[in-house]
């Protein structure tokens, strides 16, 4: 049979407090021939006592004298609870559960275990025959063994607490660093995306999270909401910021050229290919590829793009070998791609591959609280680009702008501010007269945004009201295209055919006129 000395020697080899406690209690049970033993100790804040190891749900308030441990803390003496005294303490449910293993004739012995300074640091609970427990009060071997245990246990407990405190400190420092990084990223983002309204704050947060992920990003929003700005922000805030940002508008390039632009080609691949050319996929290696208006990509090219996204490999036109490219894809569209999928105009598998991290851009009409910041930003931008000194924007202009819905969104606002700044003198505020009839026409005649071309006045009196021919022609063309797109439920191919235009020409006009359909 293993002796106290052997158990004590084994105890010194333990490096975790849980295993040490199990070893200690096992030694007591074996060498003292008792039914069971438990270790009870104060919790970290010292307000409660808990069973160490087993029965983790049992606890007692230190200052509650309904249980025997409080009395031992007060008198600092062991307490033997024989069959005559034990029933009194069984009214405490936790104590009754702890000692439930006892049999007929069993008693309970509670002994305090002092630490190095003599302060009670734990209790050992013996459950066994009352005669054996009485003898324990006179034995010294288990007390010496317990003294060795307490020294080792307190040492390991202190080390565990230190490690725990270090972990808490590291976690706290990590959170602080993350918060500082988020603040820095938010500050950087404020230079890309102007606005402090609730919709923009949500967009800022989501853009930062998107940038810190490796997922493909799909940006959806109306024309003029700043989809390319968000795409550039995702790139600049990511770990790919030191590499290239390659952008292409899929609606502005003919189908026959789009594939060669993306995949590149080898010399002699087709007539006119006198030299090899790297495609945008290869140019974006290590960086970000931005595909604007991806909803206009032909179905045949969508299948090829899907394969590239899955394998990160592609073959240039006329090439004989695969080329690898490690790029991050950001795509954008002003159309509802989900509806395009339903109408079989966009591949479902590519849609799900693109939509790993969707970002929805709010239209300007839903964040008019940002109008002042945006207008002032565009005035400053105009001054820097044109070497001018327009002093700012008058509140009357801002009040007037608040009554307009801006179907062209932020881009339309920028053009309007730039027009006004061009009319203003240096050291002068931008005022309502500088915006002239352009602003009044937009605000007072909202029907210009949707009115059918047949309803345009033909009489000379109406024509006499035109003071800006270019603007009148632009409005007229916008109304025709908008009406035709509404007639064909946004189908650009049918609208283009009905107007006698190539689809790409119509797409270019929609982009130029800021028509969102």
ChimeraX attribute file (.defattr): number of C-alpha atoms within 10 A of each C-alpha:
attribute: neighborCount
match mode: 1-to-1
recipient: residues
	/A:1	6
	/A:2	9
	/A:3	11
	/A:4	16
	/A:5	12
	/A:6	11
	/A:7	17
	/A:8	18
	/A:9	12
	/A:10	13
	/A:11	21
	/A:12	14
	/A:13	10
	/A:14	16
	/A:15	15
	/A:16	14
	/A:17	20
	/A:18	14
	/A:19	12
	/A:20	20
	/A:21	20
	/A:22	15
	/A:23	17
	/A:24	23
	/A:25	18
	/A:26	16
	/A:27	22
	/A:28	22
	/A:29	17
	/A:30	14
	/A:31	14
	/A:32	16
	/A:33	14
	/A:34	18
	/A:35	16
	/A:36	19
	/A:37	21
	/A:38	24
	/A:39	21
	/A:40	23
	/A:41	19
	/A:42	20
	/A:43	13
	/A:44	9
	/A:45	7
	/A:46	10
	/A:47	11
	/A:48	15
	/A:49	21
	/A:50	19
	/A:51	22
	/A:52	19
	/A:53	14
	/A:54	13
	/A:55	13
	/A:56	9
	/A:57	8
	/A:58	16
	/A:59	17
	/A:60	22
	/A:61	16
	/A:62	16
	/A:63	14
	/A:64	12
	/A:65	13
	/A:66	16
	/A:67	20
	/A:68	18
	/A:69	25
	/A:70	17
	/A:71	17
	/A:72	18
	/A:73	18
	/A:74	10
	/A:75	9
	/A:76	16
	/A:77	12
	/A:78	18
	/A:79	18
	/A:80	18
	/A:81	21
	/A:82	18
	/A:83	15
	/A:84	8
	/A:85	12
	/A:86	15
	/A:87	12
	/A:88	13
	/A:89	14
	/A:90	18
	/A:91	12
	/A:92	14
	/A:93	11
	/A:94	16
	/A:95	18
	/A:96	15
	/A:97	12
	/A:98	18
	/A:99	20
	/A:100	11
	/A:101	12
	/A:102	17
	/A:103	12
	/A:104	9
	/A:105	11
	/A:106	21
	/A:107	24
	/A:108	24
	/A:109	22
	/A:110	23
	/A:111	22
	/A:112	21
	/A:113	22
	/A:114	17
	/A:115	15
	/A:116	11
	/A:117	7
	/A:118	8
	/A:119	12
	/A:120	17
	/A:121	17
	/A:122	22
	/A:123	23
	/A:124	19
	/A:125	21
	/A:126	26
	/A:127	26
	/A:128	25
	/A:129	20
	/A:130	20
	/A:131	12
	/A:132	17
	/A:133	23
	/A:134	16
	/A:135	9
	/A:136	16
	/A:137	15
	/A:138	9
	/A:139	10
	/A:140	10
	/A:141	12
	/A:142	16
	/A:143	15
	/A:144	14
	/A:145	18
	/A:146	20
	/A:147	16
	/A:148	16
	/A:149	20
	/A:150	20
	/A:151	14
	/A:152	20
	/A:153	24
	/A:154	15
	/A:155	14
	/A:156	18
	/A:157	14
	/A:158	13
	/A:159	15
	/A:160	15
	/A:161	13
	/A:162	12
	/A:163	12
	/A:164	12
	/A:165	12
	/A:166	12
	/A:167	12
	/A:168	12
	/A:169	12
	/A:170	12
	/A:171	12
	/A:172	12
	/A:173	12
	/A:174	12
	/A:175	12
	/A:176	12
	/A:177	12
	/A:178	12
	/A:179	12
	/A:180	12
	/A:181	12
	/A:182	15
	/A:183	12
	/A:184	13
	/A:185	20
	/A:186	19
	/A:187	12
	/A:188	14
	/A:189	21
	/A:190	16
	/A:191	11
	/A:192	17
	/A:193	18
	/A:194	16
	/A:195	21
	/A:196	15
	/A:197	15
	/A:198	13
	/A:199	16
	/A:200	19
	/A:201	15
	/A:202	13
	/A:203	19
	/A:204	24
	/A:205	14
	/A:206	17
	/A:207	25
	/A:208	18
	/A:209	16
	/A:210	22
	/A:211	24
	/A:212	15
	/A:213	14
	/A:214	16
	/A:215	17
	/A:216	22
	/A:217	25
	/A:218	27
	/A:219	24
	/A:220	21
	/A:221	20
	/A:222	23
	/A:223	25
	/A:224	23
	/A:225	22
	/A:226	19
	/A:227	24
	/A:228	18
	/A:229	13
	/A:230	22
	/A:231	28
	/A:232	21
	/A:233	24
	/A:234	25
	/A:235	27
	/A:236	21
	/A:237	20
	/A:238	21
	/A:239	15
	/A:240	20
	/A:241	17
	/A:242	11
	/A:243	16
	/A:244	16
	/A:245	22
	/A:246	19
	/A:247	18
	/A:248	18
	/A:249	17
	/A:250	24
	/A:251	24
	/A:252	19
	/A:253	18
	/A:254	15
	/A:255	16
	/A:256	9
	/A:257	9
	/A:258	20
	/A:259	23
	/A:260	17
	/A:261	17
	/A:262	22
	/A:263	22
	/A:264	23
	/A:265	22
	/A:266	19
	/A:267	15
	/A:268	14
	/A:269	16
	/A:270	11
	/A:271	7
	/A:272	8
	/A:273	12
	/A:274	11
	/A:275	10
	/A:276	16
	/A:277	17
	/A:278	15
	/A:279	18
	/A:280	20
	/A:281	27
	/A:282	23
	/A:283	20
	/A:284	21
	/A:285	20
	/A:286	18
	/A:287	25
	/A:288	28
	/A:289	26
	/A:290	27
	/A:291	23
	/A:292	24
	/A:293	22
	/A:294	23
	/A:295	24
	/A:296	22
	/A:297	22
	/A:298	19
	/A:299	14
	/A:300	11
	/A:301	13
	/A:302	19
	/A:303	14
	/A:304	15
	/A:305	20
	/A:306	17
	/A:307	13
	/A:308	17
	/A:309	19
	/A:310	9
	/A:311	11
	/A:312	17
	/A:313	17
	/A:314	21
	/A:315	17
	/A:316	24
	/A:317	20
	/A:318	14
	/A:319	16
	/A:320	9
	/A:321	9
	/A:322	10
	/A:323	14
	/A:324	14
	/A:325	18
	/A:326	16
	/A:327	25
	/A:328	22
	/A:329	22
	/A:330	27
	/A:331	26
	/A:332	26
	/A:333	21
	/A:334	21
	/A:335	19
	/A:336	13
	/A:337	19
	/A:338	15
	/A:339	11
	/A:340	15
	/A:341	16
	/A:342	11
	/A:343	10
	/A:344	11
	/A:345	16
	/A:346	22
	/A:347	22
	/A:348	15
	/A:349	12
	/A:350	17
	/A:351	18
	/A:352	13
	/A:353	17
	/A:354	22
	/A:355	17
	/A:356	14
	/A:357	20
	/A:358	19
	/A:359	20
	/A:360	17
	/A:361	19
	/A:362	17
	/A:363	21
	/A:364	22
	/A:365	18
	/A:366	14
	/A:367	15
	/A:368	19
	/A:369	15
	/A:370	18
	/A:371	21
	/A:372	18
	/A:373	13
	/A:374	19
	/A:375	23
	/A:376	15
	/A:377	17
	/A:378	20
	/A:379	23
	/A:380	17
	/A:381	15
	/A:382	20
	/A:383	19
	/A:384	11
	/A:385	8
	/A:386	11
	/A:387	10
	/A:388	18
	/A:389	18
	/A:390	21
	/A:391	18
	/A:392	19
	/A:393	20
	/A:394	13
	/A:395	14
	/A:396	12
	/A:397	19
	/A:398	15
	/A:399	12
	/A:400	13
	/A:401	21
	/A:402	16
	/A:403	12
	/A:404	16
	/A:405	16
	/A:406	19
	/A:407	21
	/A:408	21
	/A:409	21
	/A:410	20
	/A:411	17
	/A:412	18
	/A:413	20
	/A:414	20
	/A:415	13
	/A:416	17
	/A:417	24
	/A:418	19
	/A:419	16
	/A:420	23
	/A:421	28
	/A:422	18
	/A:423	16
	/A:424	20
	/A:425	14
	/A:426	15
	/A:427	11
	/A:428	14
	/A:429	19
	/A:430	25
	/A:431	19
	/A:432	19
	/A:433	12
	/A:434	19
	/A:435	20
	/A:436	13
	/A:437	14
	/A:438	16
	/A:439	19
	/A:440	15
	/A:441	15
	/A:442	17
	/A:443	18
	/A:444	11
	/A:445	11
	/A:446	14
	/A:447	12
	/A:448	18
	/A:449	17
	/A:450	14
	/A:451	17
	/A:452	16
	/A:453	17
	/A:454	8
	/A:455	7
	/A:456	13
	/A:457	10
	/A:458	9
	/A:459	8
	/A:460	8
	/A:461	9
	/A:462	10
	/A:463	13
	/A:464	8
	/A:465	8
	/A:466	13
	/A:467	11
	/A:468	10
	/A:469	10
	/A:470	10
	/A:471	13
	/A:472	16
	/A:473	12
	/A:474	11
	/A:475	16
	/A:476	17
	/A:477	15
	/A:478	23
	/A:479	21
	/A:480	17
	/A:481	24
	/A:482	21
	/A:483	19
	/A:484	21
	/A:485	21
	/A:486	14
	/A:487	12
	/A:488	13
	/A:489	12
	/A:490	16
	/A:491	13
	/A:492	22
	/A:493	16
	/A:494	17
	/A:495	23
	/A:496	19
	/A:497	12
	/A:498	12
	/A:499	13
	/A:500	10
	/A:501	14
	/A:502	14
	/A:503	20
	/A:504	19
	/A:505	15
	/A:506	21
	/A:507	22
	/A:508	14
	/A:509	16
	/A:510	19
	/A:511	15
	/A:512	10
	/A:513	17
	/A:514	18
	/A:515	21
	/A:516	18
	/A:517	17
